[in-house]
């Protein structure tokens, strides 16, 4: 009988490894000239924020599904393409140091997907804000729930 492949969550060392990875990432991000001011202005309880982000990454790496929120809170941050580029670069550098090249590559692919989703959400929100077409109700980018059946 063939053994099931381990999840990325398990291969990096589970929740303790995610906590270490994210703690060190955010230590660097808070000191970053571009990202630091954003985090400083919006995150006031770092312990709570870290646990929330660990839950988020647990979901995305095949670990326990613990995060049930969305990413909409990021829309009010005024993120620009250079913020995403710096976040991705810092994430990749940190992951390489913390978990090695194979797992870092997988984490980077997930981060690219997360960034693409956030950019798409920001674009949709901007279009609605400036009078562009609204996304269909119930779509992942809509601010309105789907119509009741």
ChimeraX commands (.cxc) that place a marker at each C-alpha (Angstrom):
marker #1 position 0.00,0.00,0.00 radius 0.5
marker #1 position 1.34,3.39,-1.00 radius 0.5
marker #1 position 1.59,6.04,1.69 radius 0.5
marker #1 position -0.25,9.34,1.12 radius 0.5
marker #1 position 2.09,12.26,0.52 radius 0.5
marker #1 position 2.50,14.59,3.47 radius 0.5
marker #1 position 0.96,18.04,3.28 radius 0.5
marker #1 position 3.17,21.10,3.05 radius 0.5
marker #1 position 1.98,21.91,6.58 radius 0.5
marker #1 position 3.42,18.61,7.84 radius 0.5
marker #1 position 6.60,18.82,5.76 radius 0.5
marker #1 position 7.53,22.23,7.18 radius 0.5
marker #1 position 6.94,21.07,10.76 radius 0.5
marker #1 position 3.31,21.94,11.49 radius 0.5
marker #1 position 2.03,24.87,13.48 radius 0.5
marker #1 position 5.28,25.52,15.43 radius 0.5
marker #1 position 7.17,25.91,12.16 radius 0.5
marker #1 position 4.48,28.20,10.71 radius 0.5
marker #1 position 4.60,30.32,13.86 radius 0.5
marker #1 position 8.38,30.62,13.58 radius 0.5
marker #1 position 8.25,31.35,9.83 radius 0.5
marker #1 position 5.58,34.02,10.22 radius 0.5
marker #1 position 7.04,35.56,13.35 radius 0.5
marker #1 position 10.38,36.06,11.63 radius 0.5
marker #1 position 8.69,37.28,8.44 radius 0.5
marker #1 position 6.70,39.91,10.32 radius 0.5
marker #1 position 9.76,40.96,12.32 radius 0.5
marker #1 position 11.41,41.78,9.01 radius 0.5
marker #1 position 8.27,43.28,7.45 radius 0.5
marker #1 position 7.77,45.63,10.41 radius 0.5
marker #1 position 11.29,46.96,9.90 radius 0.5
marker #1 position 10.94,47.25,6.13 radius 0.5
marker #1 position 10.91,50.83,4.84 radius 0.5
marker #1 position 7.96,50.20,2.51 radius 0.5
marker #1 position 5.87,47.69,4.47 radius 0.5
marker #1 position 6.69,48.69,8.05 radius 0.5
marker #1 position 4.60,51.87,8.12 radius 0.5
marker #1 position 1.52,49.99,6.86 radius 0.5
marker #1 position 1.82,47.29,9.50 radius 0.5
marker #1 position 2.62,49.88,12.18 radius 0.5
marker #1 position -0.51,51.86,11.36 radius 0.5
marker #1 position -2.92,48.93,11.17 radius 0.5
marker #1 position -1.75,46.12,13.45 radius 0.5
marker #1 position -1.93,46.94,17.14 radius 0.5
marker #1 position -2.06,43.48,18.71 radius 0.5
marker #1 position 0.79,41.52,17.15 radius 0.5
marker #1 position 0.22,38.34,19.15 radius 0.5
marker #1 position -3.37,38.12,17.96 radius 0.5
marker #1 position -2.43,39.07,14.40 radius 0.5
marker #1 position 0.26,36.41,14.28 radius 0.5
marker #1 position -2.14,33.68,15.43 radius 0.5
marker #1 position -4.70,34.78,12.84 radius 0.5
marker #1 position -2.11,34.66,10.07 radius 0.5
marker #1 position -0.83,31.27,11.26 radius 0.5
marker #1 position -4.42,30.01,11.04 radius 0.5
marker #1 position -4.69,31.46,7.51 radius 0.5
marker #1 position -1.48,29.74,6.37 radius 0.5
marker #1 position -2.52,26.51,8.08 radius 0.5
marker #1 position -5.56,26.44,5.78 radius 0.5
marker #1 position -3.43,27.07,2.70 radius 0.5
marker #1 position -0.72,24.53,3.43 radius 0.5
marker #1 position -2.94,21.53,4.09 radius 0.5
marker #1 position -3.07,21.86,7.86 radius 0.5
marker #1 position -6.13,22.22,10.05 radius 0.5
marker #1 position -8.73,24.62,8.63 radius 0.5
marker #1 position -8.81,27.26,11.34 radius 0.5
marker #1 position -9.18,30.58,9.53 radius 0.5
marker #1 position -12.70,31.43,8.52 radius 0.5
marker #1 position -12.28,35.11,7.68 radius 0.5
marker #1 position -11.74,36.81,4.36 radius 0.5
marker #1 position -9.10,39.13,3.00 radius 0.5
marker #1 position -11.35,42.16,2.60 radius 0.5
marker #1 position -9.72,44.01,5.49 radius 0.5
marker #1 position -6.67,44.49,3.29 radius 0.5
marker #1 position -8.65,46.62,0.85 radius 0.5
marker #1 position -8.63,49.66,3.13 radius 0.5
marker #1 position -4.83,49.65,3.29 radius 0.5
marker #1 position -4.34,51.36,-0.08 radius 0.5
marker #1 position -1.91,48.71,-1.28 radius 0.5
marker #1 position -0.10,49.42,-4.51 radius 0.5
marker #1 position 1.79,47.04,-6.85 radius 0.5
marker #1 position 5.10,47.88,-5.17 radius 0.5
marker #1 position 3.69,46.73,-1.81 radius 0.5
marker #1 position 2.76,43.35,-3.26 radius 0.5
marker #1 position 6.16,43.02,-4.94 radius 0.5
marker #1 position 8.00,43.80,-1.72 radius 0.5
marker #1 position 5.76,41.49,0.34 radius 0.5
marker #1 position 6.38,38.64,-2.10 radius 0.5
marker #1 position 10.11,39.27,-2.20 radius 0.5
marker #1 position 10.42,39.42,1.57 radius 0.5
marker #1 position 8.20,36.34,1.92 radius 0.5
marker #1 position 10.33,34.33,-0.50 radius 0.5
marker #1 position 13.62,35.38,1.14 radius 0.5
marker #1 position 12.29,34.48,4.58 radius 0.5
marker #1 position 10.80,31.15,3.48 radius 0.5
marker #1 position 14.10,30.09,1.89 radius 0.5
marker #1 position 15.92,30.68,5.17 radius 0.5
marker #1 position 13.25,29.11,7.37 radius 0.5
marker #1 position 12.07,26.03,5.44 radius 0.5
marker #1 position 14.53,25.40,2.61 radius 0.5
marker #1 position 14.15,25.66,-1.16 radius 0.5
marker #1 position 11.52,23.01,-1.91 radius 0.5
marker #1 position 8.96,24.07,0.67 radius 0.5
marker #1 position 9.83,27.75,0.11 radius 0.5
marker #1 position 8.95,27.36,-3.57 radius 0.5
marker #1 position 5.55,25.92,-2.64 radius 0.5
marker #1 position 4.94,28.68,-0.09 radius 0.5
marker #1 position 5.88,31.26,-2.70 radius 0.5
marker #1 position 3.35,29.83,-5.15 radius 0.5
marker #1 position 0.64,30.10,-2.51 radius 0.5
marker #1 position 1.72,33.68,-1.74 radius 0.5
marker #1 position 1.54,34.54,-5.46 radius 0.5
marker #1 position -2.04,33.25,-5.50 radius 0.5
marker #1 position -2.94,35.23,-2.36 radius 0.5
marker #1 position -1.42,38.40,-3.85 radius 0.5
marker #1 position -3.27,37.89,-7.13 radius 0.5
marker #1 position -6.56,37.50,-5.26 radius 0.5
marker #1 position -5.95,40.64,-3.23 radius 0.5
marker #1 position -5.02,42.61,-6.35 radius 0.5
marker #1 position -8.17,41.39,-8.11 radius 0.5
marker #1 position -10.30,42.35,-5.11 radius 0.5
marker #1 position -8.71,45.79,-4.99 radius 0.5
marker #1 position -9.28,46.28,-8.72 radius 0.5
marker #1 position -12.94,45.28,-8.43 radius 0.5
marker #1 position -13.45,47.53,-5.43 radius 0.5
marker #1 position -11.76,50.43,-7.20 radius 0.5
marker #1 position -13.97,49.93,-10.26 radius 0.5
marker #1 position -17.06,50.04,-8.07 radius 0.5
marker #1 position -15.78,53.06,-6.16 radius 0.5
marker #1 position -15.11,55.12,-9.30 radius 0.5
marker #1 position -18.31,54.14,-11.03 radius 0.5
marker #1 position -17.18,51.06,-12.90 radius 0.5
marker #1 position -19.35,47.98,-13.30 radius 0.5
marker #1 position -20.22,46.28,-10.04 radius 0.5
marker #1 position -19.36,42.61,-9.68 radius 0.5
marker #1 position -22.35,40.26,-9.76 radius 0.5
marker #1 position -24.04,39.75,-6.37 radius 0.5
marker #1 position -22.65,36.73,-4.59 radius 0.5
marker #1 position -19.38,36.66,-6.56 radius 0.5
marker #1 position -16.24,36.49,-4.48 radius 0.5
marker #1 position -15.58,40.17,-5.24 radius 0.5
marker #1 position -19.06,41.46,-4.56 radius 0.5
marker #1 position -19.93,43.44,-1.49 radius 0.5
marker #1 position -23.52,42.26,-1.86 radius 0.5
marker #1 position -24.81,38.77,-0.97 radius 0.5
marker #1 position -26.29,36.52,-3.64 radius 0.5
marker #1 position -30.02,36.88,-4.27 radius 0.5
marker #1 position -32.21,34.51,-2.28 radius 0.5
marker #1 position -33.68,31.61,-4.22 radius 0.5
marker link #1:1,2 radius 0.2
marker link #1:2,3 radius 0.2
marker link #1:3,4 radius 0.2
marker link #1:4,5 radius 0.2
marker link #1:5,6 radius 0.2
marker link #1:6,7 radius 0.2
marker link #1:7,8 radius 0.2
marker link #1:8,9 radius 0.2
marker link #1:9,10 radius 0.2
marker link #1:10,11 radius 0.2
marker link #1:11,12 radius 0.2
marker link #1:12,13 radius 0.2
marker link #1:13,14 radius 0.2
marker link #1:14,15 radius 0.2
marker link #1:15,16 radius 0.2
marker link #1:16,17 radius 0.2
marker link #1:17,18 radius 0.2
marker link #1:18,19 radius 0.2
marker link #1:19,20 radius 0.2
marker link #1:20,21 radius 0.2
marker link #1:21,22 radius 0.2
marker link #1:22,23 radius 0.2
marker link #1:23,24 radius 0.2
marker link #1:24,25 radius 0.2
marker link #1:25,26 radius 0.2
marker link #1:26,27 radius 0.2
marker link #1:27,28 radius 0.2
marker link #1:28,29 radius 0.2
marker link #1:29,30 radius 0.2
marker link #1:30,31 radius 0.2
marker link #1:31,32 radius 0.2
marker link #1:32,33 radius 0.2
marker link #1:33,34 radius 0.2
marker link #1:34,35 radius 0.2
marker link #1:35,36 radius 0.2
marker link #1:36,37 radius 0.2
marker link #1:37,38 radius 0.2
marker link #1:38,39 radius 0.2
marker link #1:39,40 radius 0.2
marker link #1:40,41 radius 0.2
marker link #1:41,42 radius 0.2
marker link #1:42,43 radius 0.2
marker link #1:43,44 radius 0.2
marker link #1:44,45 radius 0.2
marker link #1:45,46 radius 0.2
marker link #1:46,47 radius 0.2
marker link #1:47,48 radius 0.2
marker link #1:48,49 radius 0.2
marker link #1:49,50 radius 0.2
marker link #1:50,51 radius 0.2
marker link #1:51,52 radius 0.2
marker link #1:52,53 radius 0.2
marker link #1:53,54 radius 0.2
marker link #1:54,55 radius 0.2
marker link #1:55,56 radius 0.2
marker link #1:56,57 radius 0.2
marker link #1:57,58 radius 0.2
marker link #1:58,59 radius 0.2
marker link #1:59,60 radius 0.2
marker link #1:60,61 radius 0.2
marker link #1:61,62 radius 0.2
marker link #1:62,63 radius 0.2
marker link #1:63,64 radius 0.2
marker link #1:64,65 radius 0.2
marker link #1:65,66 radius 0.2
marker link #1:66,67 radius 0.2
marker link #1:67,68 radius 0.2
marker link #1:68,69 radius 0.2
marker link #1:69,70 radius 0.2
marker link #1:70,71 radius 0.2
marker link #1:71,72 radius 0.2
marker link #1:72,73 radius 0.2
marker link #1:73,74 radius 0.2
marker link #1:74,75 radius 0.2
marker link #1:75,76 radius 0.2
marker link #1:76,77 radius 0.2
marker link #1:77,78 radius 0.2
marker link #1:78,79 radius 0.2
marker link #1:79,80 radius 0.2
marker link #1:80,81 radius 0.2
marker link #1:81,82 radius 0.2
marker link #1:82,83 radius 0.2
marker link #1:83,84 radius 0.2
marker link #1:84,85 radius 0.2
marker link #1:85,86 radius 0.2
marker link #1:86,87 radius 0.2
marker link #1:87,88 radius 0.2
marker link #1:88,89 radius 0.2
marker link #1:89,90 radius 0.2
marker link #1:90,91 radius 0.2
marker link #1:91,92 radius 0.2
marker link #1:92,93 radius 0.2
marker link #1:93,94 radius 0.2
marker link #1:94,95 radius 0.2
marker link #1:95,96 radius 0.2
marker link #1:96,97 radius 0.2
marker link #1:97,98 radius 0.2
marker link #1:98,99 radius 0.2
marker link #1:99,100 radius 0.2
marker link #1:100,101 radius 0.2
marker link #1:101,102 radius 0.2
marker link #1:102,103 radius 0.2
marker link #1:103,104 radius 0.2
marker link #1:104,105 radius 0.2
marker link #1:105,106 radius 0.2
marker link #1:106,107 radius 0.2
marker link #1:107,108 radius 0.2
marker link #1:108,109 radius 0.2
marker link #1:109,110 radius 0.2
marker link #1:110,111 radius 0.2
marker link #1:111,112 radius 0.2
marker link #1:112,113 radius 0.2
marker link #1:113,114 radius 0.2
marker link #1:114,115 radius 0.2
marker link #1:115,116 radius 0.2
marker link #1:116,117 radius 0.2
marker link #1:117,118 radius 0.2
marker link #1:118,119 radius 0.2
marker link #1:119,120 radius 0.2
marker link #1:120,121 radius 0.2
marker link #1:121,122 radius 0.2
marker link #1:122,123 radius 0.2
marker link #1:123,124 radius 0.2
marker link #1:124,125 radius 0.2
marker link #1:125,126 radius 0.2
marker link #1:126,127 radius 0.2
marker link #1:127,128 radius 0.2
marker link #1:128,129 radius 0.2
marker link #1:129,130 radius 0.2
marker link #1:130,131 radius 0.2
marker link #1:131,132 radius 0.2
marker link #1:132,133 radius 0.2
marker link #1:133,134 radius 0.2
marker link #1:134,135 radius 0.2
marker link #1:135,136 radius 0.2
marker link #1:136,137 radius 0.2
marker link #1:137,138 radius 0.2
marker link #1:138,139 radius 0.2
marker link #1:139,140 radius 0.2
marker link #1:140,141 radius 0.2
marker link #1:141,142 radius 0.2
marker link #1:142,143 radius 0.2
marker link #1:143,144 radius 0.2
marker link #1:144,145 radius 0.2
marker link #1:145,146 radius 0.2
marker link #1:146,147 radius 0.2
marker link #1:147,148 radius 0.2
marker link #1:148,149 radius 0.2
view
